[in-house]
Amino acid sequence: MKRSIKIIALFILLLLGCSKDDPISASMLPLPPSTEGEWVAIVPGAMKMTLQITQERATITGTGTIVNLSNGVSSNCNLQGTNTYPDVSISIGIKGYAPMEMTGKLLKTTEIDGVLNKSGFSNFPITFIKQGSYSTP
C-alpha cells in the first residue's frame, strides 16, 4: 500500500512539474532542420540551380540563379514555399516563365531529394546539396 502511494505521489509530482506551457521543457525540444542557406543542384549537361533560402518558421523565401549548362545563359529566380519537416515544397519563379514546383524530402540536414514539376518538367528527379556544411555518416 505504501509503495502504491509513493508511486501515485511521484506521478502527481511529475505531472505538476511538466506542464505543456513550461518554457524550460519547451526549449528542450529539438528543432526540425532548417532549409536556411545556400543550396545547389546540378543536372549534368542541362542546368545548375543555386538557391539562397531564408526560412522563418515553416515559410521559405529567397532568390536563386539557374544556369543553362549547354549555352551558359543564366536566369535569376524568386522562391517561396514551405518546410514542414521532412516535406519541402518550393515554387521557383523566373520572370516570363511559368513557375517550377519542387517537392521533396529533407532527409539529411544537407540534402533535399525531390522532383521538379511544371514549366516543362514532369516528376524530374533533382537533389539539392547544402553548401558550406558537411554531413556526418
Phi, psi and omega in degrees: 000314180298322181296317180293327177293319178296319180294316178296317179297318178297318178299316179297317178299318178297317179296318181291328183273353186232058179286156182292339180265004181292115183296335179290313180290326179293323181288344181273351179289139179290142177274141176292154179301143180263154175265003182304132176129192181261132181233141181229137173231134178237126172254104186311130179076356184239294185205160172234126178248127176241121182243131173257104187257135170246138180229131173233115189056237181265359185269129179253134170221168176158191180226172179193180178224135175241123181249126173282111185287342180280333180230358177079003180290133182246140178229138175275153180219160175246149183237145167207144181178201182220152171236096174251074189325129007269002184278132178236134178225123183227130172266126184247109184255130175243130182306130178089358181231156173293142181293147171272149177243120176253125173238140182194190182235135174265080185274339173233154180293348183241014184210131172244117176260122184208193177224150174259140175224161180071169181052042177095357180251145177220102182051042180281117183292139180210144178234124176260134179248130179287133183270150176075017177221159182232131178273151176246139182292000000 
